[in-house]
Amino acid sequence: MAAVNGKKPRVLSGIQPSGNLTIGNYLGALKQWVEVQHDYDCFYCVVDLHAITTAQDPADLRQKTRESAAMYIAAGLDPEISTIFVQSHVPAHSELAWMLTCMAPLGWLHRMTQFKDKSAKQTQESIGAGLLNYPSLMAADILLYHADLVPVGDDQNQHLEFTRDLAQRFNHLYGETFTLPSVMNPQAGARVMGLDNPTAKMSKSEAAENHAVFLLDSLPAARKKIMRAVTDSHREIRFSKERERAGVNNLLTIYQAITNESSDAIEADFADMGYGNLKRAVADCVASTLEPLQARYYELMTEAGYLDSVLKLGREKAGAIAEATLKLAQERMGFLAPS
Ligand code: TRP
């Protein structure tokens, strides 16, 4: 998307601080955020309001929120170029989310696969209503900033569709207010799968020991997890959509997301090699990605005050835009302005 009238199109995205970030978060989201930050006007938030749709320990949530923000910077986001902020620091998110919740048809919400998957694991009595309304909050995040593009993994495409539909509905009922956002899926690595179970997306909240490589895993631990990744009894190293071959496909996907090489070039490079060679190559490139990232992260976490100043600036920049949009939406919906 080219700049219109000299203004860069706006990008907004977020990750929940509900666990330790994994290479799936890095390759499926953060890496792309960093790559686009000079070409777009970028807003990246730590979505703590989304995290509480499932129960969180308070001290843990606070800590994870700081850690996530530090990791955004460690991964390469420049706070002077990208706006980095915490979702709950800008109250307009909660306020617009309520207005959108009131307009969101239950039928649409019940059709969301993420809700169906997450609620299937709990009883009716234990599911918070926030889990169902999650997409309205996400729509508020996006619409408050008039975001043109939203970089997310393809599991979030349905929530993006929902956001567009809801924005359209609002615009139709109350007049043009919101920009309809488009999805921006990364080319490779959009979906890094579990190393222990390559048919399920790698998750930061999955407990199994060899499931995910966390961004803060020690390099030997990260290597070990990759060397233990589930593969298959075939020999051929090639990209494949077959369920049986999901493990090898996942390793190749990780390799490709890091090296940015074409599928053909990668398959040619591994043509005469065994799975052991493939795993070692993946382990090497993952380790060389993690090493500088961890160094920056630990430096940031010891530099008292810096992170707070980044989040304060982010809150001010994001808040000003979000407040203006909220005000317009409130006026359109018929709220009496305070005098
Ligand atoms: N739902 C997203 C996820 O789980 C996180 C998210 C919340 C988000 N608000 C957003 C992503 C706004 C993009 C834009 O991955």
Residues whose N, C-alpha, C, O or C-beta is under 5 A from the ligand:
A	BS01	LIG	L12 S13 G14 I15 V47 H50 M138 D141 V150 P151 V152
